[in-house]
Amino acid sequence: MDVVIIGAIYKITYFLDALLRPESIALPHPALYPAARFVLWAFYTFFTGLFATGLWVIAHECGHQAFSESKVINNAVGWVLHSG
C-alpha cells in the first residue's frame, strides 16, 4: 500500500509541477515560479520519506524476526521490502 501512496504522491507532484508555469498560473514575480517548484518538490521529498521510512522499519523488523512468528514470512517480507 505504501508503494501505491508513494506513486500517487509522485503523480500529483508531477501534475502540479506542470501547472507552475506562467501560462497556467499568474504569480506576482517571475522568481516565484522556481521557488514554488522547489517548495512543491520539497513537500514531495518529505512525504515520500515518511512512507519509505515506514517500509524500511517493517523490513528492518523482519530482519530481527520480529514481524511475524514465521521465519519464512519474515525472510520473504524483509527480502521483498529491502529489494525495492
C-alpha positions as CSV (number, residue, x, y, z in Angstrom):
1,M,0.0,0.0,0.0
2,D,2.8,2.4,0.8
3,V,4.3,1.9,-2.7
4,V,0.9,2.9,-4.2
5,I,0.8,6.0,-2.0
6,I,4.4,7.0,-2.9
7,G,3.4,6.6,-6.6
8,A,0.3,8.7,-6.1
9,I,2.3,11.4,-4.4
10,Y,4.7,11.5,-7.3
11,K,1.9,11.7,-9.9
12,I,0.2,14.5,-8.0
13,T,3.5,16.4,-7.6
14,Y,4.4,15.9,-11.3
15,F,0.9,17.2,-12.3
16,L,1.2,20.2,-10.1
17,D,4.7,20.9,-11.3
18,A,3.4,21.2,-14.9
19,L,0.9,23.8,-13.7
20,L,3.6,26.0,-12.1
21,R,4.2,27.9,-15.4
22,P,3.3,31.5,-16.4
23,E,0.9,30.1,-18.9
24,S,-1.1,28.3,-16.2
25,I,-0.9,30.4,-13.1
26,A,-0.1,34.1,-12.5
27,L,2.4,34.8,-9.8
28,P,3.4,38.3,-8.9
29,H,7.1,37.9,-9.7
30,P,8.9,35.5,-12.2
31,A,11.3,34.4,-9.5
32,L,8.4,32.8,-7.6
33,Y,8.0,30.0,-10.2
34,P,11.2,28.2,-9.4
35,A,10.7,28.9,-5.7
36,A,7.2,27.4,-5.8
37,R,8.6,24.4,-7.7
38,F,11.3,23.9,-5.1
39,V,8.7,24.0,-2.3
40,L,6.5,21.6,-4.2
41,W,9.3,19.0,-4.6
42,A,10.4,19.6,-1.0
43,F,6.9,18.5,0.1
44,Y,7.2,15.5,-2.2
45,T,10.5,14.5,-0.7
46,F,9.2,14.9,2.9
47,F,6.0,12.9,2.4
48,T,7.7,10.2,0.3
49,G,10.3,9.9,3.0
50,L,7.6,9.3,5.6
51,F,6.2,6.4,3.7
52,A,9.5,5.0,2.6
53,T,10.7,5.1,6.2
54,G,7.7,3.1,7.3
55,L,8.6,0.4,4.7
56,W,12.2,0.3,5.9
57,V,11.1,-0.1,9.5
58,I,8.9,-3.1,8.6
59,A,11.8,-4.6,6.6
60,H,14.2,-4.0,9.5
61,E,11.9,-5.7,12.0
62,C,11.7,-8.7,9.6
63,G,15.5,-8.9,9.8
64,H,15.2,-9.2,13.6
65,Q,12.5,-11.9,13.1
66,A,10.0,-9.6,14.9
67,F,7.4,-9.0,12.2
68,S,5.9,-12.5,12.3
69,E,6.3,-15.7,14.3
70,S,7.1,-17.4,11.0
71,K,10.7,-17.2,9.9
72,V,9.7,-17.8,6.3
73,I,7.3,-14.8,6.3
74,N,9.9,-12.6,8.0
75,N,12.5,-13.5,5.4
76,A,10.2,-13.2,2.5
77,V,8.7,-9.8,3.5
78,G,12.1,-8.5,4.5
79,W,13.7,-9.6,1.3
80,V,10.9,-8.0,-0.9
81,L,10.9,-4.7,1.0
82,H,14.7,-4.4,1.1
83,S,15.0,-5.3,-2.6
84,G,12.7,-2.5,-3.7
